[in-house]
Amino acid sequence: AQGILGDGFVGMYIYGSLADGDFNPLTSDIDFLVVVDGEAPFAPLRDLHALLLSGGNPWAGKLEGGYVPLQTLRRHDPAAPAFPCTNEGKFYMAQMEDDWAIRRHLLRKAAIVLAGPPVEDLIDPVSPEALRQALRGFLDNWWMPMVEKSPGVPYRLDDAEYQRYAVLTMCRMLNTFYTGDFVSKVAAGRWALQALDER
């Protein structure tokens, strides 16, 4: 990434479960962020990730992250230009959607610096209300369409693994609405067992 970005490379960070201590090698992704000064070149980065995938390392398909311009990262702006992202082996251009408010919070909360300055210097604090607002958008735009069954379309929530993911994700969201923080799935599951009734 540094070789491709040259002087445009600002820093690279690992966050999410690998940084906060709740990483599960059977189910977890590797969440990463590369901060760039200016615009990241799409084609060379796409080729880099294709090369990683072709090497046969199973973790290459578990990379989830983006090459985000410094000016876009500092504060949440859904109107900011799209930037290169990868998830589940796909490489594409993406906007800064609702989940980036959460990602920015997680980066400030716990990140491993692979290169560059402390990530807290690059991202403005994310308020509890901004987190709650992001989750409202995430529920409306991502989860509600998934819950509604469509004829001829496989229903993701019929899958046992996705059911577990959905339940723990809902625990994370409820925890955020109650506390104003965003914690790992494991921590949210423990919280839910204590804080919520049986139903």
C-alpha positions in Angstrom: 0.0 0.0 0.0 2.8 2.4 0.8 4.5 1.6 -2.5 1.3 2.3 -4.4 0.3 5.5 -2.5 3.8 7.0 -2.2 3.7 10.4 -0.6 -0.1 10.1 -0.4 0.3 7.4 2.3 -0.6 8.8 5.8 -1.1 5.8 7.9 -2.5 2.2 8.3 -4.5 1.0 11.2 -6.2 -2.3 12.5 -9.4 -1.9 14.5 -12.4 -3.9 15.5 -12.2 -7.3 17.2 -8.5 -7.8 16.4 -7.7 -4.5 18.3 -10.1 -4.8 21.2 -9.3 -8.4 22.2 -12.5 -10.2 21.1 -11.1 -11.6 17.8 -12.5 -15.1 16.9 -10.4 -16.8 14.1 -13.5 -18.8 13.0 -15.8 -15.9 12.4 -14.0 -12.5 12.7 -12.9 -10.2 9.9 -9.7 -8.1 9.8 -10.9 -4.5 9.9 -8.3 -2.1 8.6 -8.0 1.5 7.5 -5.5 3.2 5.2 -5.5 7.0 5.4 -4.5 8.8 2.3 -3.6 12.4 1.5 -5.7 13.1 -1.7 -7.4 10.4 -3.8 -6.4 6.8 -3.6 -5.8 5.2 -7.1 -8.4 2.5 -7.6 -6.9 0.2 -10.2 -3.5 -0.4 -8.5 -5.1 -1.1 -5.1 -7.7 -3.4 -6.7 -4.8 -5.3 -8.3 -3.0 -5.5 -5.0 -6.0 -7.1 -3.3 -6.5 -9.5 -6.2 -2.8 -10.5 -5.8 -3.4 -11.1 -2.1 -6.5 -13.2 -2.9 -4.6 -15.3 -5.5 -1.9 -16.2 -3.0 -4.2 -18.7 -1.2 -4.0 -17.1 2.2 -7.5 -17.4 3.7 -7.1 -14.2 5.6 -6.9 -12.2 2.3 -10.6 -12.9 1.9 -11.3 -11.7 5.4 -9.9 -8.2 4.9 -12.5 -5.5 5.4 -11.5 -1.9 5.1 -11.0 1.2 3.0 -8.5 3.7 1.6 -10.0 6.9 3.0 -8.9 10.5 2.3 -7.8 12.3 5.4 -10.2 15.2 4.8 -13.1 12.6 4.5 -12.1 10.7 7.6 -12.0 13.6 10.1 -15.8 14.0 10.4 -18.8 12.1 9.1 -19.9 13.4 5.7 -22.3 11.2 3.6 -21.8 13.6 0.7 -18.0 13.1 0.6 -16.6 11.5 -2.6 -16.5 7.7 -2.8 -13.2 5.9 -1.9 -11.8 2.4 -2.6 -13.0 -0.4 -0.2 -12.7 -4.1 0.2 -15.0 -6.7 1.9 -15.4 -10.4 1.5 -13.0 -10.5 -1.4 -14.7 -7.7 -3.4 -13.0 -4.4 -4.2 -15.2 -1.4 -5.0 -15.9 2.3 -4.5 -18.1 3.2 -1.6 -19.6 6.3 0.0 -19.2 7.2 3.7 -22.4 5.5 4.9 -24.0 5.4 8.4 -21.6 2.7 9.6 -18.6 5.0 9.2 -19.7 7.0 12.2 -19.3 3.7 14.1 -16.0 2.8 12.4 -14.6 6.2 13.3 -15.6 5.7 16.9 -14.0 2.3 17.1 -10.8 3.6 15.5 -10.6 6.3 18.2 -11.4 3.8 20.9 -9.0 1.0 20.1 -6.7 0.8 17.1 -3.4 -0.8 16.3 -1.1 1.6 14.5 0.8 -0.3 11.8 2.2 3.0 10.4 1.6 6.7 10.8 0.5 9.0 13.5 -2.0 8.1 16.3 -5.4 7.8 14.7 -7.0 10.1 17.4 -5.1 12.9 15.7 -6.9 12.2 12.4 -10.5 11.8 13.6 -12.8 14.1 15.5 -14.6 12.6 18.5 -17.9 10.9 17.7 -20.7 11.9 20.1 -23.1 9.3 21.7 -26.0 10.9 19.8 -24.1 10.6 16.5 -23.6 6.9 17.2 -27.3 6.5 17.9 -28.2 8.4 14.8 -25.9 6.2 12.7 -27.5 3.1 14.1 -31.0 4.4 13.2 -29.8 4.8 9.6 -28.2 1.4 9.7 -31.4 -0.2 10.9 -33.5 1.5 8.3 -31.2 1.1 5.3 -29.6 -2.3 6.0 -31.6 -4.4 8.5 -35.2 -3.6 7.6 -34.8 -4.6 4.0 -33.1 -7.8 5.1 -35.9 -8.7 7.6 -38.5 -8.4 4.9 -38.8 -11.6 2.8 -38.9 -11.2 -1.0 -40.2 -14.0 -3.3 -37.4 -15.9 -5.0 -34.7 -14.3 -2.9 -32.8 -16.4 -0.4 -33.6 -15.3 3.1 -30.4 -14.6 5.0 -31.9 -15.0 8.4 -32.7 -18.7 7.7 -29.0 -19.3 8.0 -27.9 -20.3 11.5 -24.6 -18.5 11.3 -26.3 -15.3 10.1 -28.9 -15.6 12.9 -26.1 -15.6 15.5 -24.5 -12.5 13.7 -27.9 -10.8 13.7 -28.6 -11.4 17.3 -25.2 -10.2 18.5 -25.4 -7.2 16.2 -28.8 -6.2 17.7 -27.2 -6.6 21.2 -24.5 -4.1 20.1 -27.1 -1.7 18.8 -29.3 -1.9 22.0 -26.2 -1.5 24.1 -25.3 1.7 22.2 -28.8 3.1 22.6 -28.6 2.5 26.3 -25.0 3.5 27.0 -23.9 5.8 24.1 -20.8 3.6 23.5 -20.2 0.9 20.8 -18.7 -2.4 22.1 -17.7 -5.7 20.7 -20.2 -8.4 19.9 -18.9 -10.5 22.8 -19.1 -7.6 25.3 -22.6 -6.7 24.0 -23.8 -10.3 24.3 -22.6 -10.4 28.0 -24.3 -7.1 28.6 -27.6 -8.3 27.1 -27.6 -11.4 29.3 -27.4 -9.2 32.3 -29.5 -6.2 31.2 -32.3 -7.6 29.1 -35.3 -9.8 30.1 -35.5 -13.4 28.8 -37.6 -12.5 25.8 
